[in-house]
Amino acid sequence: MKLGLAIFLCLLPVFATAAKTKAAGKFEQYHGKFSSNPPLKLDDATYERLTAAPRDYTIAVLLTALEARFGCQLCRDFQPEWEVVGKSWVRGDKKGDARLILGTLDFADGRGTFQKLMLQTAPIMMLFPPTTGPHAKPDAQAIRMDFTTGPQSAEQVNDWIIRHLPEGPKPPIYRPINYTRLVTITTAILALVSFFSVAAPYIIPIIQNRNLWAAISLITILMFTSGHMFNHIRKVPYVAGNGKGGMSYFAGGFSNQFGLETQIVAAMYGTLSFATIALALKVPRMTDPKMQQIAVFIWGAVIFAMYSFLLSVFRIKNGGYPFHLPPF
């Protein structure tokens, strides 16, 4: 027994050295595969080998289900972002100084692992810290990240991984250039420039037309002074019952109004504006004195009647208003 114990004590450092060499060999072996095709694709066997102790490296594994028959849309949405993370680490940490490996275990290749971990949802991120070496964790249990808030961006996942790594330089996220989007935007810009260069002789006179801008300004003013924004903010009803089997188109009080009321008031303002513009600009240009006189009476009657109607509506809003104009 003494002889056996002595032999065991002599061989113990050899076993420890062999274990460390084995752990280092695992990282070197799989980091090369990870660098050539990030993130590293795993199955049950490689998952067990990479996550087994001892390990002097960190491995982050995405457990996912990408095949359409599993119906995991979140898995398919996040997969491009996960690939961006893997390629960013390969580009920014070519020598493996951070001693990190990123892997993907699909349900089709790792049913046993999913069953062993009793996972019923995907995707899930598992991060295994080192068990040996200067950065070994006292508690080497896997750290889990659930995608409870929906798909994560590559930047968010990368920040989560970095938080669990030792201090030191970490590579940023490098997003590949989307050449399809670049070509599409360039083509669209060139098409717009070509269109405006051809259509400019026809469009510029319209844009510079004073009457057009006057009409747009007048319509905008009438729309907002009639209470359009009030309707959107307060979500007022279009009309309401009057309690007698009929409909009320005007709401009493200054703090209430209906949707149709706004349209009626805007129509009244518009009619008054059009009549005033006609009297000020169109009627003086008429060459026939008789027709000019008739136009003055017609537009004057329109202004009188419409303003009378406007005052009657104002008395509905403010019952104490003492003035009115016939015929309302």
Contacts in CASP RR format, 6 or more apart in sequence:
PFRMAT RR
TARGET T0000
AUTHOR 0000-0000-0000
METHOD contacts of the structure
MODEL  1
MKLGLAIFLCLLPVFATAAKTKAAGKFEQYHGKFSSNPPLKLDDATYERL
TAAPRDYTIAVLLTALEARFGCQLCRDFQPEWEVVGKSWVRGDKKGDARL
ILGTLDFADGRGTFQKLMLQTAPIMMLFPPTTGPHAKPDAQAIRMDFTTG
PQSAEQVNDWIIRHLPEGPKPPIYRPINYTRLVTITTAILALVSFFSVAA
PYIIPIIQNRNLWAAISLITILMFTSGHMFNHIRKVPYVAGNGKGGMSYF
AGGFSNQFGLETQIVAAMYGTLSFATIALALKVPRMTDPKMQQIAVFIWG
AVIFAMYSFLLSVFRIKNGGYPFHLPPF
19 54 0 8 1.000
19 132 0 8 1.000
20 54 0 8 1.000
20 56 0 8 1.000
20 132 0 8 1.000
22 54 0 8 1.000
23 54 0 8 1.000
23 55 0 8 1.000
23 56 0 8 1.000
23 57 0 8 1.000
23 132 0 8 1.000
24 56 0 8 1.000
26 49 0 8 1.000
26 50 0 8 1.000
26 55 0 8 1.000
26 57 0 8 1.000
27 55 0 8 1.000
27 56 0 8 1.000
27 57 0 8 1.000
27 99 0 8 1.000
27 101 0 8 1.000
30 40 0 8 1.000
30 46 0 8 1.000
30 50 0 8 1.000
30 101 0 8 1.000
31 57 0 8 1.000
31 96 0 8 1.000
31 101 0 8 1.000
33 40 0 8 1.000
34 40 0 8 1.000
34 90 0 8 1.000
34 101 0 8 1.000
34 102 0 8 1.000
34 103 0 8 1.000
35 90 0 8 1.000
35 94 0 8 1.000
38 83 0 8 1.000
38 86 0 8 1.000
38 87 0 8 1.000
38 89 0 8 1.000
38 90 0 8 1.000
38 102 0 8 1.000
39 62 0 8 1.000
39 82 0 8 1.000
39 83 0 8 1.000
39 85 0 8 1.000
39 86 0 8 1.000
39 102 0 8 1.000
39 103 0 8 1.000
39 104 0 8 1.000
40 46 0 8 1.000
40 101 0 8 1.000
40 102 0 8 1.000
40 103 0 8 1.000
40 104 0 8 1.000
41 103 0 8 1.000
41 104 0 8 1.000
41 106 0 8 1.000
41 109 0 8 1.000
42 50 0 8 1.000
42 61 0 8 1.000
42 103 0 8 1.000
42 104 0 8 1.000
42 105 0 8 1.000
42 109 0 8 1.000
42 110 0 8 1.000
43 105 0 8 1.000
43 109 0 8 1.000
43 110 0 8 1.000
44 109 0 8 1.000
44 110 0 8 1.000
44 111 0 8 1.000
44 112 0 8 1.000
44 113 0 8 1.000
47 61 0 8 1.000
47 105 0 8 1.000
47 110 0 8 1.000
47 113 0 8 1.000
48 113 0 8 1.000
50 59 0 8 1.000
50 61 0 8 1.000
50 101 0 8 1.000
50 128 0 8 1.000
51 59 0 8 1.000
51 61 0 8 1.000
51 128 0 8 1.000
51 142 0 8 1.000
53 131 0 8 1.000
53 132 0 8 1.000
53 140 0 8 1.000
54 131 0 8 1.000
54 132 0 8 1.000
55 128 0 8 1.000
55 130 0 8 1.000
55 131 0 8 1.000
55 132 0 8 1.000
56 99 0 8 1.000
56 130 0 8 1.000
56 131 0 8 1.000
56 132 0 8 1.000
56 133 0 8 1.000
56 136 0 8 1.000
57 99 0 8 1.000
57 100 0 8 1.000
57 101 0 8 1.000
57 130 0 8 1.000
58 98 0 8 1.000
58 99 0 8 1.000
58 100 0 8 1.000
58 101 0 8 1.000
58 127 0 8 1.000
58 128 0 8 1.000
58 129 0 8 1.000
58 130 0 8 1.000
58 164 0 8 1.000
58 165 0 8 1.000
59 100 0 8 1.000
59 101 0 8 1.000
59 102 0 8 1.000
59 103 0 8 1.000
59 127 0 8 1.000
59 128 0 8 1.000
60 100 0 8 1.000
60 101 0 8 1.000
60 102 0 8 1.000
60 103 0 8 1.000
60 125 0 8 1.000
60 126 0 8 1.000
60 127 0 8 1.000
60 128 0 8 1.000
60 161 0 8 1.000
61 102 0 8 1.000
61 103 0 8 1.000
61 104 0 8 1.000
61 105 0 8 1.000
61 125 0 8 1.000
61 126 0 8 1.000
61 127 0 8 1.000
61 128 0 8 1.000
62 78 0 8 1.000
62 82 0 8 1.000
62 102 0 8 1.000
62 103 0 8 1.000
62 104 0 8 1.000
62 105 0 8 1.000
62 123 0 8 1.000
62 124 0 8 1.000
62 125 0 8 1.000
63 105 0 8 1.000
63 107 0 8 1.000
63 113 0 8 1.000
63 114 0 8 1.000
63 117 0 8 1.000
63 119 0 8 1.000
63 122 0 8 1.000
63 123 0 8 1.000
63 124 0 8 1.000
63 125 0 8 1.000
63 126 0 8 1.000
64 72 0 8 1.000
64 75 0 8 1.000
64 78 0 8 1.000
64 79 0 8 1.000
64 104 0 8 1.000
64 105 0 8 1.000
64 106 0 8 1.000
64 107 0 8 1.000
64 122 0 8 1.000
64 123 0 8 1.000
65 71 0 8 1.000
65 72 0 8 1.000
65 75 0 8 1.000
65 106 0 8 1.000
65 107 0 8 1.000
65 108 0 8 1.000
65 122 0 8 1.000
65 123 0 8 1.000
66 72 0 8 1.000
66 75 0 8 1.000
66 76 0 8 1.000
66 79 0 8 1.000
66 106 0 8 1.000
66 108 0 8 1.000
67 106 0 8 1.000
67 107 0 8 1.000
67 108 0 8 1.000
70 107 0 8 1.000
70 122 0 8 1.000
72 122 0 8 1.000
72 123 0 8 1.000
74 122 0 8 1.000
74 123 0 8 1.000
74 147 0 8 1.000
74 150 0 8 1.000
74 151 0 8 1.000
75 122 0 8 1.000
75 123 0 8 1.000
77 151 0 8 1.000
78 123 0 8 1.000
78 147 0 8 1.000
78 151 0 8 1.000
78 152 0 8 1.000
81 151 0 8 1.000
81 152 0 8 1.000
81 153 0 8 1.000
81 154 0 8 1.000
81 157 0 8 1.000
82 102 0 8 1.000
82 104 0 8 1.000
82 154 0 8 1.000
82 157 0 8 1.000
84 154 0 8 1.000
84 173 0 8 1.000
84 174 0 8 1.000
84 175 0 8 1.000
84 176 0 8 1.000
85 102 0 8 1.000
85 154 0 8 1.000
85 157 0 8 1.000
85 158 0 8 1.000
85 161 0 8 1.000
85 173 0 8 1.000
86 102 0 8 1.000
87 174 0 8 1.000
87 176 0 8 1.000
88 154 0 8 1.000
88 158 0 8 1.000
88 171 0 8 1.000
88 172 0 8 1.000
88 173 0 8 1.000
88 174 0 8 1.000
89 98 0 8 1.000
89 100 0 8 1.000
89 102 0 8 1.000
89 171 0 8 1.000
91 171 0 8 1.000
91 174 0 8 1.000
92 171 0 8 1.000
92 174 0 8 1.000
93 100 0 8 1.000
93 170 0 8 1.000
93 171 0 8 1.000
97 169 0 8 1.000
98 165 0 8 1.000
98 166 0 8 1.000
98 168 0 8 1.000
98 170 0 8 1.000
99 130 0 8 1.000
99 135 0 8 1.000
100 161 0 8 1.000
100 165 0 8 1.000
105 113 0 8 1.000
107 114 0 8 1.000
107 122 0 8 1.000
121 146 0 8 1.000
123 147 0 8 1.000
124 144 0 8 1.000
124 145 0 8 1.000
124 146 0 8 1.000
124 147 0 8 1.000
125 144 0 8 1.000
125 145 0 8 1.000
125 147 0 8 1.000
125 157 0 8 1.000
125 160 0 8 1.000
126 142 0 8 1.000
126 143 0 8 1.000
126 144 0 8 1.000
126 145 0 8 1.000
127 142 0 8 1.000
127 143 0 8 1.000
127 144 0 8 1.000
127 145 0 8 1.000
127 161 0 8 1.000
127 164 0 8 1.000
128 140 0 8 1.000
128 142 0 8 1.000
128 143 0 8 1.000
129 135 0 8 1.000
129 136 0 8 1.000
129 137 0 8 1.000
129 140 0 8 1.000
129 143 0 8 1.000
129 164 0 8 1.000
130 136 0 8 1.000
130 137 0 8 1.000
130 140 0 8 1.000
131 137 0 8 1.000
131 140 0 8 1.000
135 166 0 8 1.000
143 164 0 8 1.000
145 157 0 8 1.000
145 160 0 8 1.000
154 173 0 8 1.000
154 175 0 8 1.000
155 173 0 8 1.000
158 172 0 8 1.000
158 173 0 8 1.000
162 170 0 8 1.000
196 203 0 8 1.000
206 212 0 8 1.000
218 270 0 8 1.000
218 273 0 8 1.000
222 266 0 8 1.000
222 269 0 8 1.000
222 270 0 8 1.000
222 273 0 8 1.000
223 266 0 8 1.000
225 269 0 8 1.000
226 262 0 8 1.000
226 263 0 8 1.000
226 265 0 8 1.000
226 266 0 8 1.000
226 269 0 8 1.000
227 257 0 8 1.000
227 262 0 8 1.000
227 265 0 8 1.000
228 262 0 8 1.000
228 266 0 8 1.000
230 236 0 8 1.000
230 257 0 8 1.000
230 262 0 8 1.000
231 257 0 8 1.000
231 259 0 8 1.000
231 262 0 8 1.000
236 251 0 8 1.000
236 256 0 8 1.000
236 257 0 8 1.000
236 258 0 8 1.000
236 259 0 8 1.000
237 258 0 8 1.000
237 259 0 8 1.000
238 258 0 8 1.000
238 259 0 8 1.000
238 260 0 8 1.000
239 247 0 8 1.000
239 248 0 8 1.000
239 249 0 8 1.000
239 258 0 8 1.000
239 259 0 8 1.000
239 260 0 8 1.000
240 247 0 8 1.000
240 248 0 8 1.000
240 251 0 8 1.000
240 258 0 8 1.000
241 247 0 8 1.000
241 248 0 8 1.000
242 248 0 8 1.000
248 258 0 8 1.000
249 258 0 8 1.000
249 260 0 8 1.000
249 261 0 8 1.000
249 264 0 8 1.000
250 257 0 8 1.000
250 258 0 8 1.000
250 261 0 8 1.000
250 264 0 8 1.000
250 313 0 8 1.000
250 316 0 8 1.000
250 317 0 8 1.000
251 257 0 8 1.000
251 258 0 8 1.000
251 261 0 8 1.000
251 317 0 8 1.000
252 316 0 8 1.000
252 317 0 8 1.000
253 317 0 8 1.000
253 318 0 8 1.000
254 317 0 8 1.000
254 318 0 8 1.000
264 313 0 8 1.000
265 310 0 8 1.000
265 313 0 8 1.000
268 306 0 8 1.000
268 309 0 8 1.000
268 310 0 8 1.000
268 313 0 8 1.000
271 302 0 8 1.000
271 306 0 8 1.000
272 303 0 8 1.000
272 306 0 8 1.000
272 307 0 8 1.000
272 310 0 8 1.000
275 299 0 8 1.000
275 300 0 8 1.000
275 302 0 8 1.000
275 303 0 8 1.000
275 306 0 8 1.000
276 303 0 8 1.000
278 295 0 8 1.000
278 299 0 8 1.000
279 296 0 8 1.000
279 299 0 8 1.000
279 300 0 8 1.000
279 303 0 8 1.000
282 295 0 8 1.000
283 292 0 8 1.000
283 295 0 8 1.000
283 296 0 8 1.000
283 299 0 8 1.000
284 292 0 8 1.000
286 292 0 8 1.000
286 295 0 8 1.000
304 325 0 8 1.000
305 327 0 8 1.000
307 325 0 8 1.000
308 324 0 8 1.000
308 325 0 8 1.000
308 326 0 8 1.000
308 327 0 8 1.000
308 328 0 8 1.000
309 328 0 8 1.000
311 321 0 8 1.000
311 323 0 8 1.000
311 324 0 8 1.000
311 325 0 8 1.000
311 328 0 8 1.000
312 324 0 8 1.000
312 328 0 8 1.000
314 321 0 8 1.000
315 321 0 8 1.000
315 324 0 8 1.000
END
